[in-house]
């Protein structure tokens, strides 16, 4: 398949709209990308023309986006570029969409705390014929292993004197409020 894969760095221009569909979740949001250039004459950074894209996500990525992204947050979006033209009110309009493969916060402009979610419906995310080994009871770094979030600190206790919030596992399809986590 000859897809055009792109990686964009910008900001979420709208909130994430999430909907359940027959094949799983679907999410979309508008994404703004503004190039910045150094103007040597004025000795200032100058913003270029802002481009807007509609980012589409499906299944697990859609669900995780709805609980993780808010308006204005800096993001990195990687996915398939789709350009479509439509006739509206007698005018031909061009729309540029990104079918997201991966989305993450831009860590050059802030910090983020990752939380692994439990799969609410394995049938939506499991591949045919694959065993669900990751994060299982035999995985030493899974939820109950030394690096997992379900260990002794899951109740919100302290590790090395630093309070750890947000280390509880999410179950089902909950939207988790953003939290600040202090590093040990």
Secondary structure, DSSP 8 states (H G I E B T S, - for coil): ----EEEEEEEE-S--EEEEETTEEEEEEEEEEEEEEEETTTTEEEEEEEEEEEEEEEHHHHHHHHTT--TT-EEEEEEEEEEEEEEETTEEEEEEEEEEEEEEE-TTS-------B--S-HHHH--TT----TTSTT-TTSTTSTTSTTSGGGGS-EETTEE--S-S-B-SS-----------
